[in-house]
Amino acid sequence: LLVRRPVDVSLAIQVRDLCVGLWLAGALSLHLIGLVGWVASWWTIGQAILGSRLESGWLGAWGLTLGTSLVARLWANWVAGRLAIDVAAALRVRLLAGALRLPADLLRSEGVGRSLGRVFESTALETLAVAGGFTALFALLELLIVALVLGAGTSGLLLLGVLALTLAAAMAGIRRYVSARRAWTDERLAITHDLIESMSGHATRLVQQPESERHTQEDQALARYLRR
């Protein structure tokens, strides 16, 4: 007999039970070690070549730092994958519990199509919350290392300014992308709803709707979707 917490337990308790903080700290620390080792490997081989000291000791140090970087980053990906599995499972349980508690009146008013579309979108939510979250955190660490490396080089201030301008341009592009993506998602939910409702009432349409008008709305919906 397994004794578990109820599915509607608070997120703070669920995060504590899954040891999310510990696993996340481990993944970030390992990824940081991998990044530092990667930069150190380039520094080592650069010192050996530019300083005309291409000896076995320098090559051994280069291989050691490069190997450490590879092992640390692989270990970080394993830790992140282990945590992603646990978080994804917990997220699916909460989504299922929430779906089962939706009011019946709400489901009837929205229709089968919109409910099915919401189920499809739950997969995108899981991907964004789990895989996208780790990618974003790792990217922040990489940006930090990049900024330190650029600042330590010649013309550091100029390079940091170029990096800042690049990030500003990327943020502007992301803002525009999010707006377009939101509109596209709304259109996708609408077209899924229309499709399911049309399939449910197909027999009625065959009897009551003229053949020339049966696909007019579908063509218009597809045109809007393609524009989005």
PANU-71454 format. One record per residue (C-alpha): residue number from 1; residue in three letters; x, y, z. Coordinates in Angstrom, 3 decimals, m for minus. Layout:
! residues N
num,residu,east,north,up
NUM,ALA,X,Y,Z
...
***
This chain:
! residues 228
num,residu,east,north,up
1,LEU,0.000,0.000,0.000
2,LEU,1.447,3.369,m1.067
3,VAL,0.584,6.424,0.987
4,ARG,0.887,9.580,m1.088
5,ARG,m0.060,13.200,m0.695
6,PRO,m3.287,14.380,m2.340
7,VAL,m2.893,15.728,m5.856
8,ASP,m4.179,19.157,m4.829
9,VAL,m1.344,19.708,m2.346
10,SER,0.352,23.094,m2.651
11,LEU,3.167,23.538,m5.163
12,ALA,5.627,24.427,m2.390
13,ILE,5.096,21.065,m0.687
14,GLN,5.309,19.180,m3.967
15,VAL,8.537,20.973,m4.898
16,ARG,9.991,20.076,m1.493
17,ASP,8.981,16.421,m1.814
18,LEU,10.646,16.165,m5.225
19,CYS,13.831,17.879,m3.921
20,VAL,13.639,20.230,m6.893
21,GLY,15.959,22.793,m5.309
22,LEU,18.698,20.237,m4.636
23,TRP,18.520,18.643,m8.082
24,LEU,18.374,22.038,m9.781
25,ALA,21.365,23.348,m7.840
26,GLY,23.300,20.229,m8.790
27,ALA,22.473,20.575,m12.474
28,LEU,23.414,24.269,m12.547
29,SER,26.647,23.676,m10.622
30,LEU,27.714,20.871,m12.937
31,HIS,26.871,22.919,m16.007
32,LEU,28.881,25.845,m14.610
33,ILE,31.850,23.552,m13.978
34,GLY,31.557,22.307,m17.544
35,LEU,31.545,25.846,m18.917
36,VAL,34.543,26.891,m16.816
37,GLY,36.406,23.774,m17.926
38,TRP,35.578,24.499,m21.553
39,VAL,36.914,28.066,m21.285
40,ALA,39.978,26.814,m19.400
41,SER,40.715,24.268,m22.141
42,TRP,40.755,27.002,m24.771
43,TRP,42.927,29.201,m22.536
44,THR,45.367,26.341,m21.982
45,ILE,45.775,25.413,m25.630
46,GLY,46.026,29.100,m26.542
47,GLN,48.791,29.661,m24.014
48,ALA,50.630,26.606,m25.276
49,ILE,50.453,27.607,m28.939
50,LEU,50.954,31.373,m28.667
51,GLY,53.689,30.972,m26.077
52,SER,55.552,28.350,m28.139
53,ARG,55.212,25.887,m25.265
54,LEU,53.480,23.023,m27.034
55,GLU,54.778,20.377,m24.649
56,SER,53.289,17.213,m23.211
57,GLY,52.456,18.951,m19.945
58,TRP,50.397,21.652,m21.644
59,LEU,48.700,19.094,m23.863
60,GLY,47.904,16.985,m20.808
61,ALA,46.422,19.989,m19.012
62,TRP,44.357,20.798,m22.111
63,GLY,43.055,17.232,m22.298
64,LEU,42.264,17.214,m18.574
65,THR,40.268,20.450,m18.669
66,LEU,38.454,19.406,m21.843
67,GLY,37.611,15.984,m20.396
68,THR,36.410,17.547,m17.136
69,SER,34.172,19.899,m19.116
70,LEU,32.683,17.049,m21.138
71,VAL,32.015,14.845,m18.097
72,ALA,30.509,17.712,m16.079
73,ARG,28.158,18.787,m18.884
74,LEU,27.037,15.210,m19.540
75,TRP,26.402,14.741,m15.825
76,ALA,24.481,18.040,m15.725
77,ASN,22.273,16.851,m18.594
78,TRP,21.616,13.574,m16.762
79,VAL,20.642,15.383,m13.551
80,ALA,18.420,17.780,m15.501
81,GLY,16.809,14.866,m17.333
82,ARG,16.112,13.035,m14.075
83,LEU,14.531,16.146,m12.597
84,ALA,12.572,16.802,m15.798
85,ILE,10.992,13.335,m15.627
86,ASP,9.834,13.865,m12.031
87,VAL,8.537,17.387,m12.696
88,ALA,6.755,16.318,m15.879
89,ALA,5.057,13.433,m14.069
90,ALA,3.902,15.714,m11.251
91,LEU,2.692,18.302,m13.754
92,ARG,0.643,15.719,m15.633
93,VAL,m0.961,14.531,m12.418
94,ARG,m1.973,18.102,m11.533
95,LEU,m3.287,18.730,m15.047
96,LEU,m5.349,15.538,m14.924
97,ALA,m6.718,16.391,m11.491
98,GLY,m7.638,19.868,m12.689
99,ALA,m9.300,18.514,m15.825
100,LEU,m11.430,16.109,m13.801
101,ARG,m12.597,18.981,m11.583
102,LEU,m13.694,21.280,m14.388
103,PRO,m17.371,22.244,m14.029
104,ALA,m19.631,20.342,m16.387
105,ASP,m21.399,23.569,m17.381
106,LEU,m18.094,25.041,m18.537
107,LEU,m17.327,22.014,m20.691
108,ARG,m20.776,22.101,m22.254
109,SER,m20.552,25.816,m23.001
110,GLU,m17.084,25.566,m24.559
111,GLY,m17.763,22.446,m26.595
112,VAL,m15.736,19.293,m27.189
113,GLY,m13.427,20.934,m29.718
114,ARG,m12.035,23.599,m27.399
115,SER,m11.569,21.085,m24.589
116,LEU,m9.662,18.782,m26.932
117,GLY,m7.546,21.707,m28.080
118,ARG,m6.682,22.478,m24.453
119,VAL,m5.531,18.877,m24.016
120,PHE,m3.277,19.237,m27.051
121,GLU,m1.833,22.464,m25.665
122,SER,m1.023,20.799,m22.336
123,THR,1.806,18.951,m24.088
124,ALA,3.295,22.265,m25.194
125,LEU,2.971,23.555,m21.628
126,GLU,4.849,20.546,m20.293
127,THR,7.632,20.993,m22.857
128,LEU,7.941,24.697,m22.091
129,ALA,7.855,24.283,m18.316
130,VAL,10.369,21.437,m18.182
131,ALA,12.727,21.381,m21.170
132,GLY,12.477,25.104,m21.879
133,GLY,13.096,25.981,m18.258
134,PHE,16.390,24.092,m18.094
135,THR,17.479,25.499,m21.451
136,ALA,16.829,29.045,m20.234
137,LEU,18.735,28.540,m16.975
138,PHE,21.707,26.984,m18.760
139,ALA,21.643,29.831,m21.289
140,LEU,21.838,32.408,m18.479
141,LEU,24.957,30.706,m17.133
142,GLU,26.483,30.651,m20.598
143,LEU,25.740,34.363,m21.054
144,LEU,27.460,35.081,m17.750
145,ILE,30.585,33.188,m18.818
146,VAL,30.545,34.874,m22.227
147,ALA,30.321,38.316,m20.610
148,LEU,33.265,37.524,m18.308
149,VAL,35.380,36.242,m21.185
150,LEU,34.604,39.232,m23.409
151,GLY,35.232,41.674,m20.563
152,ALA,38.624,40.115,m19.819
153,GLY,39.819,40.438,m23.421
154,THR,41.140,43.414,m25.350
155,SER,38.499,46.092,m26.026
156,GLY,36.407,44.508,m23.298
157,LEU,34.032,47.429,m22.907
158,LEU,33.388,47.557,m26.652
159,LEU,32.668,43.833,m26.801
160,LEU,30.385,44.030,m23.778
161,GLY,28.512,46.881,m25.477
162,VAL,28.066,44.779,m28.608
163,LEU,26.804,41.913,m26.438
164,ALA,24.327,44.231,m24.715
165,LEU,23.043,45.531,m28.054
166,THR,22.680,41.965,m29.317
167,LEU,20.694,40.979,m26.228
168,ALA,18.478,44.057,m26.590
169,ALA,17.751,43.180,m30.224
170,ALA,17.032,39.592,m29.214
171,MET,14.615,40.738,m26.495
172,ALA,12.760,42.938,m28.996
173,GLY,12.507,39.993,m31.355
174,ILE,11.317,37.714,m28.560
175,ARG,8.603,40.187,m27.597
176,ARG,7.320,40.291,m31.158
177,TYR,7.579,36.518,m31.428
178,VAL,5.566,35.971,m28.238
179,SER,2.788,38.219,m29.536
180,ALA,2.658,36.376,m32.856
181,ARG,2.825,33.010,m31.110
182,ARG,m0.081,33.925,m28.827
183,ALA,m2.238,34.877,m31.806
184,TRP,m1.243,31.690,m33.607
185,THR,m2.120,29.585,m30.548
186,ASP,m5.549,31.211,m30.276
187,GLU,m6.165,30.512,m33.958
188,ARG,m5.029,26.908,m33.546
189,LEU,m7.414,26.376,m30.635
190,ALA,m10.242,27.911,m32.631
191,ILE,m9.615,25.765,m35.698
192,THR,m9.446,22.618,m33.550
193,HIS,m12.747,23.570,m31.951
194,ASP,m14.382,24.208,m35.337
195,LEU,m13.084,20.931,m36.747
196,ILE,m14.394,18.785,m33.883
197,GLU,m17.753,20.547,m33.876
198,SER,m18.066,20.091,m37.643
199,MET,m17.262,16.400,m37.327
200,SER,m19.838,16.004,m34.549
201,GLY,m22.542,17.677,m36.604
202,HIS,m21.527,16.251,m39.970
203,ALA,m24.754,14.285,m40.462
204,THR,m26.829,17.394,m39.793
205,ARG,m24.747,19.410,m42.249
206,LEU,m25.243,16.796,m44.941
207,VAL,m29.000,17.097,m44.579
208,GLN,m29.525,20.814,m43.968
209,GLN,m26.551,22.634,m45.528
210,PRO,m26.141,23.047,m49.291
211,GLU,m23.121,21.213,m50.689
212,SER,m21.594,24.418,m52.077
213,GLU,m21.477,25.991,m48.589
214,ARG,m20.167,23.067,m46.558
215,HIS,m16.505,24.022,m46.714
216,THR,m16.670,27.817,m46.875
217,GLN,m15.995,28.306,m43.180
218,GLU,m13.177,25.736,m43.224
219,ASP,m11.466,27.544,m46.098
220,GLN,m11.711,30.870,m44.280
221,ALA,m10.391,29.356,m41.050
222,LEU,m7.440,27.758,m42.853
223,ALA,m6.643,31.063,m44.569
224,ARG,m6.589,32.857,m41.181
225,TYR,m4.428,30.119,m39.715
226,LEU,m1.906,30.356,m42.560
227,ARG,m1.714,34.136,m42.154
228,ARG,m0.975,33.728,m38.466
***
